[in-house]
Amino acid sequence: MLILSAIRLTNCLALLLASTFLSYLISASALDPRAYYEQRTPPPPGAVVDQRLAQLGLDDTVPVTERFAHWSWRALHGDLGRTLDGTPVTTEFRRRVGVTARLLVVGTVVGTALGVLAGVWAAVRRGRLPDRALTLFSFAVLAVPPFVLGLLLQAGAITVNDAAGRTVIRYTGERTPGLTGGALTQLRDTAVHLALPTLCVALGAIAAYSRYQRAATLDVLASEHLRAAQAKGLTPGRALLRHGLRVSLIPLTAFFSFGFLTLFTGAVFTEKVFGWHGMGGWFVESVQKGDVHSVVAMQVFGAALVLLAGLAGDLLHAALDPRVRHP
């Protein structure tokens, strides 16, 4: 298990380095930071723009590989460069990543856990009303884009608030502006604002994971070892919990690795819809400005998240299936 973890971690680091280089190469080639200054009114002199880009390490007369070498050396020491406005990317990144992490961690954990439980529950009741209802719910959620789902949840929150005659559900922003009070008051306010965006992320995870878990559980229910366990006197439920659930979770580990990217992409739209100032809004603004350093920082962050999810999926697979523990 330790050798497998070391090999997987080494592969992740190599892929992260390759992803970082490609992200910088594509961003520096596709984005035009010069236009951000030249489109101002009045436009600054060309010499001033050239000097500014040179100070930021974005001089387009310097080869991309050389610019990447300077940027990566600073990044290794914790300096991700500066934005086009001159503020440190590292400072803005730390602020934004906390917002996105709160949204992703809670939504992913809740959605994955509920999705797995719902999939097992539907498989055990195959063909019955609960199974059909879950199938209808899953397909309905998967057919709706994340930003549309967010808008529908907002509309529902507005309807509830209008019916109650007061603000019951907070549907925009991370916290109430100007709120005073102790830590408990602040925590309660954060939880209220987090509820609806988390629900938006969790619904997509529940719909996707429940379908995969249902299919995997149905395969296990038809297996010989589960029928043998029932023949020895175990009830179908106990046989599934003791001998089937672990096996049915194995295919889900691979899906988690790839499905996390979809969750991260959906969170970008969710932040924009609910007015959260996280990585999603920052990414859109940075692309519009042509801010190379900010875009690269977020792309590397996204790649690191996906690789960590893949690593976690591989380790979970090894924990569930001893056959893959030895490379």
C-alpha positions as a Markdown table, in Angstrom:
| # | Residue | x | y | z |
|---|---|---|---|---|
| 1 | Met | 0.0 | 0.0 | 0.0 |
| 2 | Leu | 2.8 | 2.4 | 0.8 |
| 3 | Ile | 4.6 | 1.6 | -2.4 |
| 4 | Leu | 1.4 | 2.2 | -4.4 |
| 5 | Ser | 0.8 | 5.5 | -2.7 |
| 6 | Ala | 4.4 | 6.7 | -3.5 |
| 7 | Ile | 4.0 | 5.7 | -7.1 |
| 8 | Arg | 0.6 | 7.4 | -7.5 |
| 9 | Leu | 1.9 | 10.5 | -5.7 |
| 10 | Thr | 5.0 | 10.7 | -8.1 |
| 11 | Asn | 2.7 | 10.4 | -11.1 |
| 12 | Cys | 0.5 | 13.2 | -9.8 |
| 13 | Leu | 3.5 | 15.5 | -9.3 |
| 14 | Ala | 4.7 | 14.8 | -12.8 |
| 15 | Leu | 1.2 | 15.4 | -14.3 |
| 16 | Leu | 0.9 | 18.6 | -12.2 |
| 17 | Leu | 4.2 | 19.9 | -13.6 |
| 18 | Ala | 3.2 | 19.1 | -17.2 |
| 19 | Ser | -0.2 | 20.8 | -16.6 |
| 20 | Thr | 1.4 | 23.9 | -15.2 |
| 21 | Phe | 3.7 | 24.3 | -18.2 |
| 22 | Leu | 0.8 | 23.7 | -20.7 |
| 23 | Ser | -1.5 | 26.1 | -18.7 |
| 24 | Tyr | 1.2 | 28.9 | -18.8 |
| 25 | Leu | 1.9 | 28.2 | -22.5 |
| 26 | Ile | -1.7 | 28.3 | -23.6 |
| 27 | Ser | -2.6 | 31.3 | -21.4 |
| 28 | Ala | 0.4 | 33.3 | -22.5 |
| 29 | Ser | -0.4 | 32.6 | -26.1 |
| 30 | Ala | -4.1 | 33.0 | -26.1 |
| 31 | Leu | -4.6 | 36.0 | -23.7 |
| 32 | Asp | -3.6 | 39.6 | -24.6 |
| 33 | Pro | -2.7 | 41.6 | -21.5 |
| 34 | Arg | -1.5 | 44.4 | -23.7 |
| 35 | Ala | -5.1 | 45.1 | -24.8 |
| 36 | Tyr | -6.1 | 45.7 | -21.2 |
| 37 | Tyr | -4.0 | 48.8 | -21.1 |
| 38 | Glu | -4.4 | 49.9 | -24.7 |
| 39 | Gln | -8.3 | 49.9 | -24.4 |
| 40 | Arg | -8.2 | 52.5 | -21.6 |
| 41 | Thr | -9.4 | 56.0 | -22.2 |
| 42 | Pro | -7.2 | 57.8 | -22.9 |
| 43 | Pro | -4.8 | 55.0 | -24.0 |
| 44 | Pro | -1.4 | 55.2 | -22.4 |
| 45 | Pro | 1.7 | 55.5 | -24.6 |
| 46 | Gly | 3.1 | 52.3 | -26.1 |
| 47 | Ala | 6.4 | 52.8 | -24.2 |
| 48 | Val | 4.5 | 52.9 | -20.9 |
| 49 | Val | 2.6 | 49.7 | -21.7 |
| 50 | Asp | 5.9 | 48.0 | -22.7 |
| 51 | Gln | 7.5 | 49.0 | -19.4 |
| 52 | Arg | 4.4 | 47.9 | -17.4 |
| 53 | Leu | 4.3 | 44.5 | -19.1 |
| 54 | Ala | 8.1 | 44.0 | -18.5 |
| 55 | Gln | 7.7 | 44.8 | -14.8 |
| 56 | Leu | 4.9 | 42.1 | -14.6 |
| 57 | Gly | 7.0 | 39.5 | -16.5 |
| 58 | Leu | 4.6 | 39.6 | -19.4 |
| 59 | Asp | 6.8 | 41.1 | -22.1 |
| 60 | Asp | 5.6 | 39.5 | -25.3 |
| 61 | Thr | 9.1 | 40.1 | -26.9 |
| 62 | Val | 10.6 | 37.5 | -24.5 |
| 63 | Pro | 10.1 | 33.8 | -25.4 |
| 64 | Val | 7.3 | 32.1 | -23.5 |
| 65 | Thr | 9.7 | 29.4 | -22.2 |
| 66 | Glu | 11.9 | 32.1 | -20.6 |
| 67 | Arg | 8.9 | 33.8 | -19.1 |
| 68 | Phe | 7.7 | 30.5 | -17.7 |
| 69 | Ala | 11.1 | 29.8 | -16.2 |
| 70 | His | 11.0 | 33.1 | -14.3 |
| 71 | Trp | 7.4 | 32.7 | -13.2 |
| 72 | Ser | 7.8 | 29.1 | -12.0 |
| 73 | Trp | 11.0 | 29.9 | -10.0 |
| 74 | Arg | 9.1 | 32.6 | -8.2 |
| 75 | Ala | 6.0 | 30.3 | -7.8 |
| 76 | Leu | 8.2 | 27.7 | -6.0 |
| 77 | His | 9.0 | 30.4 | -3.4 |
| 78 | Gly | 5.3 | 31.3 | -3.0 |
| 79 | Asp | 5.1 | 34.2 | -5.4 |
| 80 | Leu | 2.5 | 33.6 | -8.1 |
| 81 | Gly | 3.3 | 37.0 | -9.8 |
| 82 | Arg | 1.1 | 40.1 | -9.9 |
| 83 | Thr | -2.2 | 40.8 | -11.5 |
| 84 | Leu | -2.6 | 43.5 | -14.3 |
| 85 | Asp | -3.7 | 45.9 | -11.5 |
| 86 | Gly | -0.4 | 45.3 | -9.7 |
| 87 | Thr | -1.8 | 43.4 | -6.7 |
| 88 | Pro | -0.1 | 40.1 | -5.6 |
| 89 | Val | -1.8 | 37.0 | -7.2 |
| 90 | Thr | -1.0 | 35.0 | -4.0 |
| 91 | Thr | -3.0 | 37.3 | -1.8 |
| 92 | Glu | -6.1 | 37.2 | -4.0 |
| 93 | Phe | -5.7 | 33.5 | -4.5 |
| 94 | Arg | -5.7 | 32.8 | -0.8 |
| 95 | Arg | -8.9 | 34.8 | -0.3 |
| 96 | Arg | -10.7 | 33.3 | -3.2 |
| 97 | Val | -9.7 | 29.7 | -2.7 |
| 98 | Gly | -11.2 | 29.7 | 0.8 |
| 99 | Val | -14.6 | 30.7 | -0.6 |
| 100 | Thr | -14.5 | 27.9 | -3.3 |
| 101 | Ala | -13.2 | 25.3 | -0.8 |
| 102 | Arg | -16.1 | 25.9 | 1.5 |
| 103 | Leu | -18.6 | 25.5 | -1.3 |
| 104 | Leu | -16.9 | 22.4 | -2.9 |
| 105 | Val | -16.0 | 20.5 | 0.3 |
| 106 | Val | -19.4 | 20.6 | 1.9 |
| 107 | Gly | -21.3 | 20.1 | -1.3 |
| 108 | Thr | -19.1 | 17.3 | -2.5 |
| 109 | Val | -19.1 | 15.4 | 0.8 |
| 110 | Val | -22.9 | 15.7 | 1.3 |
| 111 | Gly | -23.7 | 15.0 | -2.3 |
| 112 | Thr | -21.4 | 11.9 | -2.6 |
| 113 | Ala | -22.6 | 10.4 | 0.7 |
| 114 | Leu | -26.3 | 10.9 | -0.1 |
| 115 | Gly | -25.8 | 9.8 | -3.7 |
| 116 | Val | -24.2 | 6.5 | -2.6 |
| 117 | Leu | -26.9 | 5.8 | -0.1 |
| 118 | Ala | -29.7 | 6.7 | -2.5 |
| 119 | Gly | -28.2 | 4.4 | -5.2 |
| 120 | Val | -28.0 | 1.4 | -2.8 |
| 121 | Trp | -31.6 | 2.2 | -1.6 |
| 122 | Ala | -32.9 | 2.3 | -5.2 |
| 123 | Ala | -31.1 | -0.9 | -6.2 |
| 124 | Val | -32.6 | -2.8 | -3.3 |
| 125 | Arg | -36.1 | -1.5 | -4.3 |
| 126 | Arg | -35.6 | -2.0 | -8.1 |
| 127 | Gly | -38.7 | -1.4 | -10.1 |
| 128 | Arg | -40.7 | 0.0 | -7.2 |
| 129 | Leu | -42.0 | 3.5 | -6.7 |
| 130 | Pro | -38.9 | 4.8 | -4.8 |
| 131 | Asp | -36.6 | 3.5 | -7.5 |
| 132 | Arg | -38.7 | 5.1 | -10.3 |
| 133 | Ala | -38.9 | 8.4 | -8.3 |
| 134 | Leu | -35.1 | 8.5 | -7.8 |
| 135 | Thr | -34.6 | 7.8 | -11.5 |
| 136 | Leu | -36.9 | 10.6 | -12.5 |
| 137 | Phe | -35.2 | 13.0 | -10.1 |
| 138 | Ser | -31.7 | 12.0 | -11.3 |
| 139 | Phe | -32.4 | 12.4 | -15.0 |
| 140 | Ala | -34.2 | 15.7 | -14.3 |
| 141 | Val | -31.2 | 17.2 | -12.4 |
| 142 | Leu | -28.6 | 15.9 | -14.9 |
| 143 | Ala | -30.6 | 17.4 | -17.8 |
| 144 | Val | -30.5 | 20.9 | -16.2 |
| 145 | Pro | -27.2 | 22.9 | -16.5 |
| 146 | Pro | -25.7 | 24.0 | -13.2 |
| 147 | Phe | -26.5 | 27.7 | -13.7 |
| 148 | Val | -30.1 | 27.0 | -14.6 |
| 149 | Leu | -30.4 | 24.8 | -11.5 |
| 150 | Gly | -29.0 | 27.7 | -9.4 |
| 151 | Leu | -31.5 | 30.1 | -10.9 |
| 152 | Leu | -34.4 | 27.7 | -10.2 |
| 153 | Leu | -33.3 | 27.4 | -6.5 |
| 154 | Gln | -33.1 | 31.2 | -6.3 |
| 155 | Ala | -36.6 | 31.5 | -7.7 |
| 156 | Gly | -37.8 | 29.0 | -5.1 |
| 157 | Ala | -36.1 | 30.9 | -2.3 |
| 158 | Ile | -37.7 | 34.1 | -3.4 |
| 159 | Thr | -41.1 | 32.4 | -3.5 |
| 160 | Val | -40.6 | 31.1 | 0.1 |
| 161 | Asn | -39.5 | 34.5 | 1.3 |
| 162 | Asp | -42.5 | 36.2 | -0.3 |
| 163 | Ala | -44.9 | 33.7 | 1.2 |
| 164 | Ala | -43.3 | 34.1 | 4.7 |
| 165 | Gly | -43.2 | 37.8 | 4.5 |
| 166 | Arg | -39.6 | 37.9 | 5.6 |
| 167 | Thr | -36.2 | 36.7 | 4.5 |
| 168 | Val | -36.2 | 33.0 | 5.5 |
| 169 | Ile | -33.6 | 31.8 | 2.9 |
| 170 | Arg | -30.5 | 33.8 | 1.9 |
| 171 | Tyr | -29.7 | 33.3 | -1.7 |
| 172 | Thr | -27.0 | 35.8 | -2.6 |
| 173 | Gly | -23.6 | 36.6 | -1.2 |
| 174 | Glu | -21.4 | 34.9 | 1.3 |
| 175 | Arg | -22.5 | 36.7 | 4.4 |
| 176 | Thr | -24.8 | 39.6 | 5.5 |
| 177 | Pro | -23.0 | 43.0 | 5.0 |
| 178 | Gly | -22.5 | 44.9 | 8.3 |
| 179 | Leu | -23.6 | 42.0 | 10.5 |
| 180 | Thr | -22.5 | 42.4 | 14.1 |
| 181 | Gly | -22.4 | 39.8 | 16.8 |
| 182 | Gly | -20.2 | 37.1 | 18.2 |
| 183 | Ala | -18.7 | 34.0 | 16.6 |
| 184 | Leu | -21.9 | 32.0 | 16.9 |
| 185 | Thr | -23.9 | 34.7 | 15.1 |
| 186 | Gln | -21.3 | 34.9 | 12.3 |
| 187 | Leu | -21.2 | 31.2 | 12.0 |
| 188 | Arg | -25.0 | 30.9 | 11.8 |
| 189 | Asp | -25.1 | 33.7 | 9.1 |
| 190 | Thr | -22.4 | 31.9 | 7.1 |
| 191 | Ala | -24.3 | 28.6 | 7.3 |
| 192 | Val | -27.5 | 30.3 | 6.1 |
| 193 | His | -25.8 | 31.8 | 3.1 |
| 194 | Leu | -24.0 | 28.5 | 2.4 |
| 195 | Ala | -27.1 | 26.4 | 2.4 |
| 196 | Leu | -28.5 | 27.1 | -1.1 |
| 197 | Pro | -25.2 | 27.1 | -3.1 |
| 198 | Thr | -24.2 | 23.9 | -1.3 |
| 199 | Leu | -27.6 | 22.3 | -2.2 |
| 200 | Cys | -27.0 | 23.3 | -5.9 |
| 201 | Val | -23.6 | 21.5 | -5.9 |
| 202 | Ala | -24.9 | 18.5 | -3.9 |
| 203 | Leu | -27.9 | 17.9 | -6.1 |
| 204 | Gly | -25.7 | 17.3 | -9.1 |
| 205 | Ala | -23.5 | 14.9 | -7.1 |
| 206 | Ile | -26.5 | 13.1 | -5.7 |
| 207 | Ala | -28.0 | 12.6 | -9.2 |
| 208 | Ala | -24.8 | 11.4 | -10.8 |
| 209 | Tyr | -23.5 | 9.1 | -8.0 |
| 210 | Ser | -26.9 | 7.6 | -7.3 |
| 211 | Arg | -27.1 | 6.3 | -10.9 |
| 212 | Tyr | -23.7 | 4.7 | -10.8 |
| 213 | Gln | -24.1 | 3.3 | -7.4 |
| 214 | Arg | -27.5 | 1.8 | -8.3 |
| 215 | Ala | -26.0 | 0.0 | -11.3 |
| 216 | Ala | -23.0 | -1.2 | -9.3 |
| 217 | Thr | -25.2 | -2.5 | -6.6 |
| 218 | Leu | -27.5 | -4.3 | -9.0 |
| 219 | Asp | -24.5 | -6.2 | -10.4 |
| 220 | Val | -23.5 | -7.2 | -6.8 |
| 221 | Leu | -27.1 | -8.3 | -6.0 |
| 222 | Ala | -26.9 | -10.8 | -8.9 |
| 223 | Ser | -23.5 | -12.2 | -7.9 |
| 224 | Glu | -22.8 | -15.7 | -6.7 |
| 225 | His | -21.1 | -14.8 | -3.5 |
| 226 | Leu | -24.1 | -12.8 | -2.3 |
| 227 | Arg | -26.5 | -15.6 | -3.1 |
| 228 | Ala | -24.2 | -18.0 | -1.2 |
| 229 | Ala | -24.2 | -15.6 | 1.8 |
| 230 | Gln | -28.0 | -15.6 | 1.8 |
| 231 | Ala | -28.1 | -19.4 | 1.5 |
| 232 | Lys | -26.1 | -19.6 | 4.7 |
| 233 | Gly | -28.8 | -17.8 | 6.6 |
| 234 | Leu | -28.1 | -14.1 | 6.2 |
| 235 | Thr | -31.0 | -11.8 | 5.3 |
| 236 | Pro | -30.6 | -10.0 | 2.0 |
| 237 | Gly | -30.0 | -6.7 | 3.8 |
| 238 | Arg | -27.2 | -8.2 | 6.0 |
| 239 | Ala | -25.7 | -10.0 | 3.1 |
| 240 | Leu | -25.5 | -6.8 | 1.1 |
| 241 | Leu | -24.0 | -4.8 | 4.0 |
| 242 | Arg | -21.4 | -7.4 | 4.9 |
| 243 | His | -20.4 | -8.8 | 1.5 |
| 244 | Gly | -21.8 | -6.6 | -1.2 |
| 245 | Leu | -21.5 | -3.0 | -0.4 |
| 246 | Arg | -17.7 | -2.9 | -0.3 |
| 247 | Val | -17.6 | -4.6 | -3.8 |
| 248 | Ser | -20.2 | -2.2 | -5.2 |
| 249 | Leu | -18.2 | 0.8 | -4.1 |
| 250 | Ile | -15.1 | -0.2 | -6.2 |
| 251 | Pro | -16.3 | 1.1 | -9.6 |
| 252 | Leu | -17.4 | 4.4 | -7.9 |
| 253 | Thr | -13.8 | 5.2 | -7.0 |
| 254 | Ala | -12.9 | 5.6 | -10.6 |
| 255 | Phe | -16.0 | 7.7 | -11.3 |
| 256 | Phe | -15.1 | 10.0 | -8.4 |
| 257 | Ser | -11.8 | 10.9 | -10.0 |
| 258 | Phe | -13.3 | 12.1 | -13.2 |
| 259 | Gly | -16.6 | 13.4 | -11.7 |
| 260 | Phe | -14.8 | 15.8 | -9.5 |
| 261 | Leu | -13.8 | 17.9 | -12.5 |
| 262 | Thr | -17.5 | 18.2 | -13.4 |
| 263 | Leu | -18.3 | 19.3 | -9.8 |
| 264 | Phe | -15.5 | 21.9 | -9.9 |
| 265 | Thr | -16.8 | 23.3 | -13.3 |
| 266 | Gly | -20.3 | 23.4 | -11.9 |
| 267 | Ala | -19.1 | 25.3 | -8.9 |
| 268 | Val | -17.8 | 28.0 | -11.1 |
| 269 | Phe | -21.3 | 28.8 | -12.4 |
| 270 | Thr | -22.8 | 28.3 | -9.0 |
| 271 | Glu | -20.6 | 31.0 | -7.6 |
| 272 | Lys | -21.6 | 33.5 | -10.3 |
| 273 | Val | -25.3 | 32.8 | -9.8 |
| 274 | Phe | -25.3 | 33.1 | -6.0 |
| 275 | Gly | -22.9 | 36.1 | -5.9 |
| 276 | Trp | -20.0 | 34.2 | -4.2 |
| 277 | His | -16.6 | 35.9 | -4.9 |
| 278 | Gly | -14.6 | 32.7 | -5.3 |
| 279 | Met | -12.5 | 31.2 | -8.0 |
| 280 | Gly | -15.3 | 31.1 | -10.5 |
| 281 | Gly | -15.9 | 34.8 | -10.7 |
| 282 | Trp | -12.2 | 35.6 | -10.5 |
| 283 | Phe | -11.5 | 33.2 | -13.4 |
| 284 | Val | -14.1 | 34.8 | -15.7 |
| 285 | Glu | -12.8 | 38.3 | -14.8 |
| 286 | Ser | -9.2 | 37.4 | -15.4 |
| 287 | Val | -9.9 | 35.8 | -18.8 |
| 288 | Gln | -11.8 | 39.0 | -19.9 |
| 289 | Lys | -8.8 | 41.1 | -18.7 |
| 290 | Gly | -6.2 | 38.9 | -20.2 |
| 291 | Asp | -4.6 | 38.5 | -16.8 |
| 292 | Val | -2.1 | 35.6 | -17.5 |
| 293 | His | -0.8 | 35.1 | -14.0 |
| 294 | Ser | -4.2 | 34.9 | -12.4 |
| 295 | Val | -5.6 | 32.5 | -15.0 |
| 296 | Val | -2.5 | 30.2 | -14.7 |
| 297 | Ala | -2.9 | 30.1 | -10.9 |
| 298 | Met | -6.5 | 29.0 | -11.1 |
| 299 | Gln | -5.8 | 26.5 | -13.8 |
| 300 | Val | -3.0 | 24.9 | -11.7 |
| 301 | Phe | -5.4 | 24.9 | -8.7 |
| 302 | Gly | -8.0 | 23.1 | -10.7 |
| 303 | Ala | -5.5 | 20.6 | -12.0 |
| 304 | Ala | -4.2 | 20.0 | -8.5 |
| 305 | Leu | -7.8 | 19.4 | -7.2 |
| 306 | Val | -8.5 | 16.9 | -10.0 |
| 307 | Leu | -5.2 | 15.0 | -9.4 |
| 308 | Leu | -5.8 | 14.9 | -5.6 |
| 309 | Ala | -9.3 | 13.5 | -6.3 |
| 310 | Gly | -7.8 | 10.9 | -8.6 |
| 311 | Leu | -5.2 | 10.0 | -6.0 |
| 312 | Ala | -7.9 | 9.7 | -3.3 |
| 313 | Gly | -9.9 | 7.5 | -5.7 |
| 314 | Asp | -6.9 | 5.2 | -6.3 |
| 315 | Leu | -6.1 | 4.9 | -2.6 |
| 316 | Leu | -9.8 | 4.2 | -1.8 |
| 317 | His | -9.8 | 1.6 | -4.6 |
| 318 | Ala | -6.8 | -0.1 | -3.1 |
| 319 | Ala | -8.4 | 0.0 | 0.4 |
| 320 | Leu | -11.5 | -1.7 | -1.0 |
| 321 | Asp | -9.8 | -4.2 | -3.3 |
| 322 | Pro | -6.6 | -5.8 | -2.0 |
| 323 | Arg | -5.8 | -7.1 | -5.5 |
| 324 | Val | -4.6 | -3.7 | -6.6 |
| 325 | Arg | -2.5 | -2.8 | -3.6 |
| 326 | His | 0.7 | -4.2 | -5.2 |
| 327 | Pro | 1.9 | -2.4 | -8.4 |
